[in-house]
Amino acid sequence: MKRKLALITGASRGLGRSAALHLAAEGVDVIGTYHSKAAEAQAVVHEIENRGAQALMLQLDVTQSASFPAFAERLRGALPERFGRSDIDFLFNNAGVGEHVSFADTSEAQFDLLMNMHLKGPFFLTQTLLPLIADGGRILNVSSGLARFSLPGYAAYAAMKGGIEVLTRYQARELGARGISVNVIAPGAIETDFGGGAVRDNADLNAFVASNTALGRVGQADDIGLAVAALFGEGGRWINGQRIEASGGMFL
């Protein structure tokens, strides 16, 4: 049986790294992207290979949509050379950055960064890669619990995530003719270096999140990585156009 192949943006750290490792453990080969830390990305390649899967890392800045056609050509060339095939099965639009700033103080530059990273980037990267996604494949976008509940300081970030949730439904509707399913996963607060590592490193914030989460703790990267692997697994084949929140029951 042909091995599955996933493309994960932002795969060198955090949630993307965890998803890559859990998919590798399930026998899925991985192409990851990284922004600037090539050594960190290559370390993840070794971790994936140690789990018995093939891996490749490619540089990509998701905020630069003009670079997407060239990236697609690099991918097109790498697929037969490294994986013996011409398409991918899964696309996980994971790459992201965080900004904590009040609505009143959000600058246009901050807004544009978040829009380019979290909405425009996934929109046009997915569009560009459509010819390389196999019929019957799956796409997973990333939202946030902050698109459901509101915490001061995340107006612009959460607005982009609200947009990606709507986009997911439209993608699911329009790509269904090719058998491609599209869903969005919405993590709650996770202990990673995202947003400067505040949830991980700020004890008061960590305690606040845990006290408002039904399962009584802050999320770990592997909580999301495992969920991604499950959605890309056989059990996720009939899930389509859905928002799946993975927050441990935050602010229920």
Secondary structure as UniProt FT lines:
FT   STRAND          5..8
FT   TURN            9..12
FT   HELIX           14..25
FT   TURN            26..27
FT   STRAND          29..34
FT   HELIX           38..50
FT   TURN            51..52
FT   STRAND          55..59
FT   TURN            62..63
FT   HELIX           65..67
FT   HELIX           68..78
FT   HELIX           79..83
FT   STRAND          88..93
FT   TURN            103..105
FT   HELIX           108..115
FT   HELIX           116..120
FT   HELIX           121..129
FT   HELIX           130..132
FT   STRAND          133..142
FT   HELIX           145..147
FT   TURN            152..153
FT   HELIX           155..175
FT   HELIX           176..178
FT   STRAND          181..187
FT   HELIX           194..197
FT   HELIX           198..201
FT   HELIX           203..211
FT   TURN            214..215
FT   HELIX           221..231
FT   HELIX           234..236
FT   TURN            237..238
FT   STRAND          243..246
//
